[in-house]
Amino acid sequence: MIKYLLKNLKLPIELINVIYSYVDLLVEIKQPKRFWFKRLISKDYFYGFQDSILQKVILKQEEKTLQILLKNRAYNIINNIHNSNINTL
């Protein structure tokens, strides 16, 4: 994918190969993100609301909650909420 993007820059192929040789393709495997999910799903989401506007509001609130917890480095709370949600499924 990265080499394809480099080819679109219309550079000589030799230069593209040199640039590509410095790209680390395994960076996400070597240093994975601690939390890869976008939001915490609370029990409010599972109440079965058919109103899509209400679901969007709930998802935005949960996304904001996760961002606040990440900002405050509350990793233990995030893990507990996530594990609790997995167990309820």
Residue pairs with C-beta under 8 A, 6 or more apart in sequence:
2 20
2 23
2 25
3 16
3 20
6 16
6 19
6 20
7 13
7 16
9 16
11 19
24 30
34 75
35 66
35 70
35 75
35 78
37 66
37 82
38 63
38 66
39 59
39 62
39 63
39 65
39 66
40 62
40 65
40 66
40 69
40 78
40 81
40 82
40 85
41 62
41 85
42 58
42 62
42 81
42 85
43 88
44 58
45 55
45 58
45 59
45 62
46 88
49 55
49 58
66 78
69 77
69 78
70 78
